[in-house]
Amino acid sequence: LPNMGNVLCDGSPTENDPHLSLQTRQWETSMMKAGCNQPLGCCGALLCPCCCAMYLRYLALNKNISEYSCCQGFICPRIMQCVPMQKNCPWLCLCLEATICESCAISATRIYVQIEREIVTDPCDNRIIRFNNCLQILAFVCQILAIFIDGLQDAARIIRLIADIVYCLTQACMQAQTYHELKLHPTASDYDGASSSKPITTQPAPLQQHPPSVPPQQKQDNTQQGYPQPGYPQGYPQQGYPGYPPQGYPQQGYPPQGYPPQGYPQQGYPPQGYPQQGYPPHQGHPPY
């Protein structure tokens, strides 16, 4: 009993809850207030839950029935993949799903909307859903025991009736909550501050390297002094280049007097008979 009380009173998600990491936005209305905020949707789900389940799935898929799959793969995915005609006759499969597995169809639509729009699980919703599940289990166990225990049939019928009433109210509030969300925000991009999914296809332009800029005053001084400027013509250095050629160049008295020395080159140079006669040798020398 203490564990049962903790399960019913605790609204925190379980460790393997797929919605545990969703921290973006809240439901527009909780299941507890869905009957007041969306009375028409709640009444419609009470009177005809199967038709409402089919319509909500159609809205959740953005009216694109080609995206349909049994329970959208959230409940028993391996088994649901084996269901035939999901792509060929999606409306037929959806009708069978909402009729035979009504609770699974309603829950799958709510989970699909919650994950697509990144909606945080409401703790009060968890308590309501867990209370309904516990009553369904209790009614099932009592019906099994009533088979073997005389006098337990009436109690089992009462518990089953209570469980059915709780289920009808729970599914109506769940569908009203989902319909209210889809009515205010038909698509996931209709929320304020929704992130854009536009991919970045352009790369930033490479940075161009520029030579270091020269201060205007220094540049003006260089021009006035005659320093070479960009684009100067041939004839470098320009006229007016300071200190060129240096003063005193060449030195006075250059070359020195008496240069080259007298008798240079020596008399008799080159020697007589040089080069020798017959030099170079006959043609074909050196041999190749």
C-alpha contacts under 8 A as a table, 3 or more apart, distances in Angstrom:
res1	aa1	res2	aa2	distance
1	L	4	M	4.92
1	L	5	G	6.15
2	P	5	G	5.04
2	P	6	N	6.26
3	N	6	N	5.06
3	N	7	V	6.27
4	M	7	V	5.15
4	M	8	L	6.37
5	G	8	L	5.22
5	G	9	C	6.04
6	N	9	C	5.24
6	N	10	D	5.62
7	V	10	D	5.48
7	V	127	R	7.99
7	V	130	R	7.18
8	L	11	G	7.68
8	L	127	R	5.67
8	L	130	R	6.04
8	L	131	F	5.70
9	C	127	R	6.30
10	D	123	P	7.80
10	D	127	R	6.69
11	G	122	D	7.76
11	G	123	P	4.13
11	G	124	C	6.05
11	G	125	D	7.57
11	G	126	N	5.18
11	G	127	R	5.28
12	S	123	P	5.77
12	S	126	N	7.28
13	P	17	D	6.05
13	P	19	H	7.91
13	P	20	L	6.56
13	P	121	T	7.47
13	P	123	P	7.63
13	P	126	N	7.39
14	T	17	D	5.17
14	T	20	L	7.82
15	E	20	L	7.53
16	N	20	L	7.77
17	D	20	L	5.46
18	P	21	S	7.16
19	H	22	L	5.30
19	H	114	Q	7.84
19	H	115	I	6.93
19	H	118	E	7.96
19	H	119	I	7.80
19	H	120	V	6.64
19	H	121	T	6.47
20	L	120	V	7.67
20	L	121	T	7.63
22	L	115	I	7.69
22	L	118	E	5.30
22	L	119	I	6.11
22	L	120	V	5.38
22	L	121	T	7.98
23	Q	118	E	6.95
23	Q	119	I	6.92
23	Q	120	V	5.65
24	T	118	E	5.76
24	T	119	I	6.21
24	T	120	V	6.86
25	R	118	E	6.57
25	R	119	I	5.01
25	R	120	V	6.07
26	Q	119	I	5.31
26	Q	120	V	5.44
26	Q	121	T	7.73
26	Q	122	D	7.71
27	W	30	S	6.30
27	W	119	I	6.26
27	W	120	V	7.24
27	W	122	D	7.69
27	W	177	Q	7.90
27	W	181	E	7.01
28	E	177	Q	7.81
28	E	180	H	7.23
28	E	181	E	5.98
29	T	33	K	6.24
29	T	34	A	5.86
29	T	37	N	7.16
29	T	177	Q	6.13
29	T	180	H	7.44
29	T	181	E	7.72
30	S	33	K	5.40
30	S	34	A	5.90
30	S	122	D	7.01
30	S	124	C	7.55
30	S	125	D	6.74
30	S	177	Q	6.53
31	M	34	A	4.96
31	M	35	G	7.67
31	M	124	C	7.71
31	M	125	D	5.83
31	M	170	T	7.93
31	M	173	C	5.16
31	M	174	M	5.78
31	M	176	A	7.74
31	M	177	Q	5.83
32	M	35	G	7.19
32	M	124	C	7.42
32	M	125	D	7.31
32	M	173	C	7.06
33	K	36	C	5.52
33	K	37	N	6.20
34	A	37	N	5.07
34	A	38	Q	5.50
34	A	39	P	7.33
34	A	42	C	7.33
34	A	173	C	5.59
34	A	174	M	7.73
34	A	176	A	5.73
34	A	177	Q	5.30
34	A	180	H	7.88
35	G	38	Q	5.45
35	G	39	P	4.94
35	G	41	G	7.96
35	G	42	C	5.59
35	G	173	C	6.12
35	G	176	A	6.90
36	C	39	P	5.51
37	N	180	H	7.90
38	Q	41	G	5.55
38	Q	42	C	6.32
38	Q	176	A	5.97
38	Q	177	Q	7.47
38	Q	180	H	6.30
39	P	42	C	5.06
39	P	43	C	6.10
39	P	176	A	7.64
40	L	43	C	5.21
40	L	44	G	6.07
41	G	44	G	5.11
41	G	45	A	6.15
41	G	172	A	7.83
41	G	175	Q	7.21
41	G	176	A	4.88
41	G	179	Y	6.77
41	G	180	H	7.85
42	C	45	A	5.20
42	C	46	L	6.30
42	C	172	A	5.10
42	C	173	C	5.95
42	C	175	Q	6.97
42	C	176	A	4.89
43	C	46	L	5.05
43	C	47	L	6.29
43	C	172	A	7.33
44	G	47	L	5.24
44	G	48	C	5.93
44	G	49	P	7.12
44	G	52	C	6.96
44	G	172	A	7.98
45	A	48	C	5.34
45	A	49	P	4.37
45	A	50	C	7.85
45	A	52	C	5.78
45	A	53	A	7.96
45	A	171	Q	7.44
45	A	172	A	4.89
45	A	175	Q	6.60
45	A	176	A	7.31
46	L	49	P	5.94
46	L	168	C	6.51
46	L	169	L	7.29
46	L	172	A	5.54
48	C	51	C	5.74
48	C	52	C	6.43
49	P	52	C	5.14
49	P	53	A	6.03
49	P	102	E	7.82
49	P	171	Q	7.89
49	P	172	A	7.40
50	C	53	A	5.08
50	C	54	M	6.40
50	C	95	C	7.91
50	C	98	A	5.21
50	C	99	T	5.89
50	C	102	E	6.49
51	C	54	M	5.19
51	C	55	Y	6.24
51	C	98	A	7.63
52	C	55	Y	5.06
52	C	56	L	6.02
52	C	175	Q	7.59
53	A	56	L	5.25
53	A	57	R	6.24
53	A	98	A	6.23
53	A	102	E	7.64
53	A	105	A	6.66
53	A	106	I	5.70
53	A	109	T	7.88
53	A	175	Q	7.38
54	M	57	R	5.26
54	M	58	Y	6.33
54	M	94	L	6.52
54	M	95	C	6.78
54	M	98	A	6.43
55	Y	58	Y	5.06
55	Y	59	L	6.32
56	L	59	L	5.02
56	L	60	A	5.97
56	L	109	T	7.12
56	L	175	Q	7.73
56	L	178	T	7.58
56	L	179	Y	6.62
57	R	60	A	4.97
57	R	61	L	6.23
57	R	109	T	5.71
58	Y	61	L	5.35
58	Y	62	N	6.69
58	Y	63	K	5.09
58	Y	64	N	7.01
58	Y	65	I	6.39
59	L	62	N	5.13
59	L	63	K	5.27
59	L	182	L	7.08
59	L	186	P	7.51
60	A	63	K	7.23
60	A	109	T	6.98
60	A	112	Y	7.59
60	A	113	V	6.37
60	A	182	L	7.04
60	A	186	P	7.89
61	L	64	N	5.48
61	L	65	I	6.64
61	L	67	E	6.62
61	L	68	Y	7.37
62	N	186	P	7.25
62	N	187	T	6.75
64	N	67	E	6.03
64	N	68	Y	7.87
65	I	68	Y	5.37
65	I	90	P	6.80
65	I	91	W	7.67
66	S	87	K	6.81
66	S	90	P	7.16
68	Y	72	Q	6.59
68	Y	86	Q	7.28
68	Y	87	K	7.51
68	Y	90	P	6.40
69	S	72	Q	4.76
69	S	73	G	6.72
69	S	80	M	7.98
69	S	86	Q	6.02
69	S	87	K	7.67
69	S	90	P	7.55
70	C	73	G	6.31
70	C	80	M	5.65
70	C	81	Q	7.46
70	C	83	V	7.58
70	C	86	Q	7.14
70	C	93	C	7.30
70	C	94	L	7.17
70	C	97	E	7.03
71	C	74	F	5.89
71	C	75	I	6.00
71	C	80	M	7.40
71	C	97	E	7.73
71	C	104	C	6.79
71	C	105	A	5.68
71	C	108	A	5.17
71	C	109	T	7.37
72	Q	75	I	7.75
72	Q	108	A	6.47
72	Q	109	T	7.67
72	Q	112	Y	7.26
73	G	76	C	7.04
73	G	77	P	4.68
73	G	80	M	6.85
73	G	81	Q	7.71
74	F	77	P	6.08
74	F	108	A	6.18
74	F	111	I	7.73
75	I	80	M	7.72
75	I	104	C	7.17
75	I	108	A	7.07
76	C	79	I	5.53
76	C	80	M	6.14
77	P	80	M	5.03
77	P	81	Q	6.08
78	R	81	Q	5.40
78	R	82	C	7.04
79	I	82	C	5.51
79	I	83	V	7.24
80	M	83	V	5.42
83	V	86	Q	6.76
85	M	88	N	4.92
85	M	89	C	5.25
85	M	90	P	6.88
85	M	93	C	7.02
86	Q	89	C	5.75
86	Q	90	P	4.98
86	Q	93	C	6.00
87	K	90	P	5.53
89	C	92	L	5.45
89	C	93	C	6.43
90	P	93	C	5.13
90	P	94	L	6.00
91	W	94	L	5.02
91	W	95	C	6.08
92	L	95	C	5.11
92	L	96	L	6.28
93	C	96	L	5.12
93	C	97	E	6.02
94	L	97	E	4.99
94	L	98	A	6.09
95	C	98	A	5.27
95	C	99	T	6.14
96	L	99	T	5.10
96	L	100	I	5.78
96	L	101	C	7.70
97	E	100	I	5.47
97	E	101	C	5.21
97	E	102	E	6.58
97	E	105	A	6.26
98	A	101	C	5.62
98	A	102	E	4.51
98	A	103	S	7.87
98	A	104	C	7.96
98	A	105	A	5.52
98	A	106	I	7.71
99	T	102	E	5.45
101	C	104	C	5.35
101	C	105	A	6.14
102	E	105	A	5.17
102	E	106	I	6.29
103	S	106	I	5.24
103	S	107	S	6.14
103	S	171	Q	7.43
104	C	107	S	5.15
104	C	108	A	5.92
105	A	108	A	5.17
105	A	109	T	6.33
106	I	109	T	5.39
106	I	110	R	6.43
106	I	171	Q	7.28
106	I	174	M	7.76
106	I	175	Q	6.95
107	S	110	R	5.15
107	S	111	I	6.11
108	A	111	I	5.11
108	A	112	Y	6.01
109	T	112	Y	5.06
109	T	113	V	6.26
110	R	113	V	5.26
110	R	114	Q	6.09
110	R	174	M	7.57
110	R	175	Q	7.71
110	R	178	T	6.09
111	I	114	Q	5.00
111	I	115	I	6.09
112	Y	115	I	5.41
112	Y	116	E	6.04
113	V	116	E	5.22
113	V	117	R	6.04
113	V	178	T	7.57
114	Q	117	R	5.46
114	Q	118	E	5.66
114	Q	119	I	4.95
114	Q	120	V	7.50
115	I	118	E	4.89
115	I	119	I	6.55
116	E	188	A	6.86
117	R	188	A	5.43
121	T	125	D	7.39
121	T	126	N	7.55
122	D	125	D	5.25
122	D	126	N	6.57
123	P	126	N	5.11
123	P	127	R	6.52
124	C	127	R	5.16
124	C	128	I	6.41
125	D	128	I	5.20
125	D	129	I	6.17
126	N	129	I	5.19
126	N	130	R	5.99
127	R	130	R	5.15
127	R	131	F	5.99
128	I	131	F	5.18
128	I	132	N	6.30
128	I	170	T	7.21
129	I	132	N	5.20
129	I	133	N	6.24
129	I	170	T	7.17
130	R	133	N	5.01
130	R	134	C	6.10
131	F	134	C	5.20
131	F	135	L	6.30
132	N	135	L	5.19
132	N	136	Q	6.29
132	N	163	A	7.05
132	N	166	V	6.22
132	N	167	Y	6.13
132	N	170	T	7.27
133	N	136	Q	5.11
133	N	137	I	6.29
134	C	137	I	5.15
134	C	138	L	6.09
135	L	138	L	4.98
135	L	139	A	6.06
135	L	159	I	7.85
135	L	162	I	8.00
135	L	163	A	5.37
136	Q	139	A	5.19
136	Q	140	F	6.18
136	Q	160	R	7.65
136	Q	163	A	5.72
136	Q	164	D	7.96
137	I	140	F	5.10
137	I	141	V	6.19
138	L	141	V	5.18
138	L	142	C	6.16
138	L	159	I	7.69
139	A	142	C	5.15
139	A	143	Q	6.21
139	A	156	A	6.40
139	A	159	I	5.49
139	A	160	R	5.01
139	A	163	A	6.73
140	F	143	Q	5.24
140	F	144	I	6.42
140	F	160	R	7.73
141	V	144	I	5.16
141	V	145	L	6.27
142	C	145	L	5.05
142	C	146	A	5.98
142	C	152	L	7.69
142	C	155	A	7.78
142	C	156	A	5.12
142	C	159	I	7.84
143	Q	146	A	5.05
143	Q	147	I	6.75
143	Q	153	Q	7.24
143	Q	156	A	5.40
143	Q	157	R	7.70
144	I	147	I	5.59
144	I	148	F	7.48
145	L	148	F	5.51
145	L	149	I	5.98
145	L	152	L	7.40
146	A	149	I	5.03
146	A	150	D	6.57
146	A	151	G	7.41
146	A	152	L	4.86
146	A	153	Q	5.06
146	A	156	A	6.70
147	I	150	D	7.52
147	I	153	Q	7.69
149	I	152	L	5.96
150	D	153	Q	7.08
151	G	154	D	6.80
151	G	155	A	7.97
152	L	155	A	5.36
152	L	156	A	6.13
153	Q	156	A	5.08
153	Q	157	R	6.20
154	D	157	R	5.12
154	D	158	I	6.32
155	A	158	I	5.15
155	A	159	I	6.20
156	A	159	I	5.18
156	A	160	R	6.03
157	R	160	R	5.00
157	R	161	L	6.12
158	I	161	L	5.08
158	I	162	I	6.27
159	I	162	I	5.11
159	I	163	A	6.08
160	R	163	A	5.00
160	R	164	D	6.11
161	L	164	D	5.13
161	L	165	I	6.27
162	I	165	I	5.19
162	I	166	V	6.20
163	A	166	V	5.14
163	A	167	Y	6.10
164	D	167	Y	5.00
164	D	168	C	6.19
165	I	168	C	5.18
165	I	169	L	6.33
166	V	169	L	5.24
166	V	170	T	6.01
167	Y	170	T	5.00
167	Y	171	Q	6.04
168	C	171	Q	5.43
168	C	172	A	6.10
169	L	172	A	5.12
169	L	173	C	6.17
170	T	173	C	5.24
170	T	174	M	6.09
171	Q	174	M	4.91
171	Q	175	Q	6.05
172	A	175	Q	5.27
172	A	176	A	6.02
173	C	176	A	5.01
173	C	177	Q	6.02
174	M	177	Q	5.14
174	M	178	T	6.30
175	Q	178	T	5.04
175	Q	179	Y	5.98
176	A	179	Y	5.07
176	A	180	H	5.99
177	Q	180	H	5.18
177	Q	181	E	6.35
178	T	181	E	5.18
178	T	182	L	6.26
179	Y	182	L	5.07
179	Y	183	K	5.93
180	H	183	K	5.12
180	H	184	L	6.30
181	E	184	L	5.43
181	E	185	H	5.96
181	E	186	P	7.75
182	L	185	H	5.04
182	L	186	P	4.77
182	L	187	T	7.35
183	K	186	P	5.76
185	H	188	A	6.90
185	H	190	D	5.38
185	H	191	Y	6.61
186	P	190	D	6.87
187	T	190	D	5.59
188	A	191	Y	6.64
188	A	194	A	7.83
189	S	194	A	5.68
189	S	195	S	7.74
190	D	194	A	7.11
191	Y	194	A	5.43
214	V	218	Q	6.72
214	V	219	K	6.13
215	P	218	Q	5.40
215	P	219	K	6.13
216	P	219	K	5.00
216	P	220	Q	6.11
217	Q	220	Q	5.16
217	Q	221	D	6.29
218	Q	221	D	5.03
218	Q	222	N	6.19
219	K	222	N	5.14
219	K	223	T	6.33
220	Q	223	T	5.12
220	Q	224	Q	6.27
221	D	224	Q	5.14
221	D	225	Q	6.12
222	N	225	Q	5.15
222	N	226	G	6.28
222	N	227	Y	5.34
223	T	226	G	5.29
223	T	227	Y	6.00
223	T	228	P	7.81
223	T	229	Q	7.22
224	Q	227	Y	7.76
225	Q	240	G	7.37
225	Q	241	Y	7.00
225	Q	242	P	6.98
226	G	238	Q	7.00
226	G	239	Q	7.34
226	G	240	G	5.55
226	G	241	Y	5.03
226	G	242	P	7.06
227	Y	238	Q	7.86
227	Y	241	Y	6.19
228	P	232	Y	6.54
228	P	237	P	7.36
228	P	238	Q	6.96
229	Q	232	Y	5.68
232	Y	236	Y	7.88
233	P	236	Y	7.27
235	G	238	Q	6.47
237	P	241	Y	6.53
238	Q	241	Y	5.77
241	Y	244	Y	6.12
243	G	246	P	5.26
243	G	247	Q	7.52
244	Y	247	Q	7.90
245	P	249	Y	7.07
246	P	249	Y	5.92
248	G	251	Q	5.42
248	G	252	Q	7.30
249	Y	252	Q	7.92
250	P	254	Y	6.95
251	Q	254	Y	5.86
253	G	256	P	5.47
253	G	257	Q	7.36
254	Y	257	Q	7.95
255	P	259	Y	6.90
256	P	259	Y	5.96
258	G	261	P	5.61
258	G	262	Q	7.44
259	Y	262	Q	7.94
260	P	264	Y	6.84
261	P	264	Y	5.91
263	G	266	Q	5.42
263	G	267	Q	7.03
264	Y	267	Q	7.79
265	P	269	Y	6.95
266	Q	269	Y	5.86
268	G	271	P	5.56
268	G	272	Q	7.34
269	Y	272	Q	7.90
270	P	274	Y	6.83
271	P	274	Y	5.85
273	G	276	Q	5.62
273	G	277	Q	7.42
274	Y	277	Q	7.90
275	P	279	Y	6.79
276	Q	279	Y	5.78
278	G	281	P	5.80
278	G	282	H	7.63
279	Y	282	H	8.00
281	P	285	H	6.51
282	H	285	H	6.43
284	G	287	P	5.73
284	G	288	Y	7.96
285	H	288	Y	8.00
